[in-house]
């Protein structure tokens, strides 16, 4: 065998090995993608079975009220709908947070800011009361301050003995002066709110129009073998138009706006 033929033979062997390795890696990655997508699909199907149902009102006459909150899971970035409960009891001005499911420090701080805003809004003395806050969100870790506006609204209703609309969900932080701050993943939260039967979704001012990163799959063949990859492209979405006929979307700037929409 000449040197030239030997080199060609070695290159052919290397090429075959490279293609074989690439195909093996592709199969492994494809299996991982299939498993992940199957898990996500099952999670979505499971969440779809827990519909909120027809709009009702939660009465705070017994000192307890609740408001709908939306969050995003960290494992699959899917939206989840839950509730925050506020209970008023005799006490010494304490604010107690039930940490089951686990509540991150940022959320605990947001709770205290929300209670302060509620106290200032209602002008009710809470020095002889304890305020108990708890979350029901399907065991999801509560992190970040995006439930602040909902907590403030539920606390105001509980202190005033009023009703909270249960066909409304909100995502927004609460600032010390009562302003509603910006949040992340508004599109994902809007999608789950609509799926769970909400008639109205409240978002911070300026977030009705969102840049959503749409998932796409690229496909091509290399040496005759199909290859796929996932990438994301930015897409501007007007949530009001996107949800038209299914759910209303409104922007809120202050706790006064939130109260006007959520409390009767």
N, C-alpha and C positions, 0 to 999 in steps of 0.2 A: 504494500500500500504506500502510495506516495505521500509526502508530507502534506500536500494540498488536500488530498482525499481524507487524510487523518483529521485535519483541522475541520473540514466540512462535517465529518462524522461526529466529532466532539460537539460542534455547534448544534447539530441536529438533536443530539442527545440532550444538550442543555435546554434547547427550545422545547422539546417534549416534556422535560422535567418541569420547566417554568409553567407551561400550559397546564400540566397536571396539578401542580401546586396551586396555581391561580384558581382552577376549577374547584379544588378541594376547599380553599378558603371561601370561595363564593358560596358553595353549598352550606358551609358552616354558618356564614353570615345570613344566608337566606333562611336557614332553620331558626336562627335567633330572631330575625324579623318576623317570621311566621308565628313564633311563640309569643313574642311581644304583642303583635297585633291581635292574636287570639285572646290574650289576657285583657287587653284594652277593650275589645269587643264585648267580652263577658262582663266587664265592669260597667260598661255603658248600658248593656241590656239589664243588668241588675238594678242600676240606678233608675232606669226608665220605669220599673215596676212600682216605684214608690212615689206615685203621683200625689201632689198635695190635695187635689180635688177642687170642689167648688169654693169660691171665695167665701170666707167667714170672718167673724170678728172675735178677737180674744178680749174678754172683759177683765179689767183690772180691779173690779169691785172687791175682790178678796185679797188685794195687795200683791197680786202676781200678774205679770203680763209678759208678752214675748213679741219678738220681731224677727222677720226672715233675714238671714245673712247668706252671702255666697262667698265661696273660697275656691281655691284651685289646688288640686293635689300635686305634691311635689314629684311623685313617681311617674305619672303619666300626663300631667298638665291638663287634666279634665276638670271641668267645673263641678262643684258639689253645692247643694243647697242644704242649709241647716237653720237652726233657730238659736237666738239668745233669749234666755229667761231672766227676768228681773223680779225679785221678791223683796217686799218692804216689811220689815219686822221692827218691833220695839228694840231699842238698843242704845248705843252711845256714840253714834256717828261713824260707825265702821263701814268700810267697803270690803266685802269678802268675795273672793273669786274661787269658784269650784274648778280645780285644775284637772278634772277628769272629763274629757280627754285633756292631755297635757296642753297647757297654755304658756306660750313663750313670754318672756319679760316684756317685749314690745307690746303684746296684746294686753298684758296686765296694766302697763302704763296707760294704754289707750282707754282702758276701763275707767281708770281714775279721772282722766281728762273728760270722758263722757259724763261721768257723774257730776263733776264740777260744772260742766256746761248745763246739765239738766237742773242743777240746784239754782244756778243764776237765772235760767230761763223761767222757772216756776216761782222763784223767790220764796221757796218753802224751806223752813228751818229743818235740817235733818240731824241736828245734834242729838236728838232723842230717838233716832232710828238707825237701824242697820240695813244696808242695801246688799243683797246677795245676788251675784251674777253667775249664771251657769250656761254652758253651751251644749247643744245637741246637734252634732254634725257628723254622725255616722262614724265616730271614732277617729276622725281626721285630726291631725295635729293642728292646733290653732296657733298660727304665727302671723306676725305683722299687725299693723294698726287699721286695716281696711274695714273692720267691723265697728269702728268707733261711732259712725253716724247712726247705725242701727241701735247700738247700745244706748246712746243718748236719747233717741226717740222712745225706746221702750222704757227707759227710766222716767222720762217726762210723763208718759202715760200712766205708769205705776204710781208716781207721786200725786198725780191729779185725778186718779181713779177713772181714767178715760179708756176708750177702745182703740186698739191698733188694727189697722187693715191687714188681713192675712193674705191678700192677693197682691201685695206689694213686696218687692225685694229691693235692697239698696246695698251698694258698695261705695264706701267713702270714708276717709279718715275724719276725725273731729279735731279741730284746732281749739286752742284756749279761748279764742274770742268767738267761737261758735261757727266759724267758717268750715266748709267741707273741702277736704284736701284730696288730691289726685291719688289714684290707685293703679295697680297693674292688672293685666289680663282681663280688661273690661269685656272684650268680645266673648271669651270663654265663659265668663260669668253670666253674660246676657243669654247665651245659648242654653245653659242649664236652667236659668230662671224661666225661660219660655217652655222648656221641656217639662218642667215641674208644675206648669199650670199658672204661673204668675200672669196677672193682667197688666202690671206696670213695673218697670225696672227703673230705678233712680240712679243716676251716675253724677259724678262731680262735673261742674261747669267746664266745658271745653273737651269733654271726653265722649260726647255722643258720636263724634267722628273719630275712628280709630284706624291705626295701621295694623292690620292683621297679617301675620306671616303664614301664608297658605302652603300646606304640605304637598309636594309633588314628587313623582317617581320618574327618574330618568332611566331609559333602556337603550342598550346597544349591544352589538355582538363583537367579541374579540376572539379571533381565531375560530370563529364559528360557534363560540359559546356565549349564551345570553348573560349579560351583566346588568344589574339594576343598582341604582343608588337613590337615596332620598335627599332632597334639597328643599329649601323654603324661599318663597318669593314674597316681597311686601305687596300688600294690597290695601288700598284705602277703602274703608267701609263706613257708611252712614248707618248707624244702628237703628235709627228711626225708620229708614227706608228698608233695611234688611229685615226688620221685624214687623213691617206693615201688615195689618190684618191678623197678626198673631199675638202681639204684645206691644203696648205703648212704652216708649223710652223717653224719659224727661231728665233734664239737667237740673241740679240743685246747687245753690251757692252757699246757703247758710242753714242753720238748724231751723230757722223760721220756715224756709221752703220745705224742709223735710217734714216738719210737723203739719204743715198745710196739706201735704199729700197723704201722710200716713196715719194721722190721729183724728178721731172723730169724738 
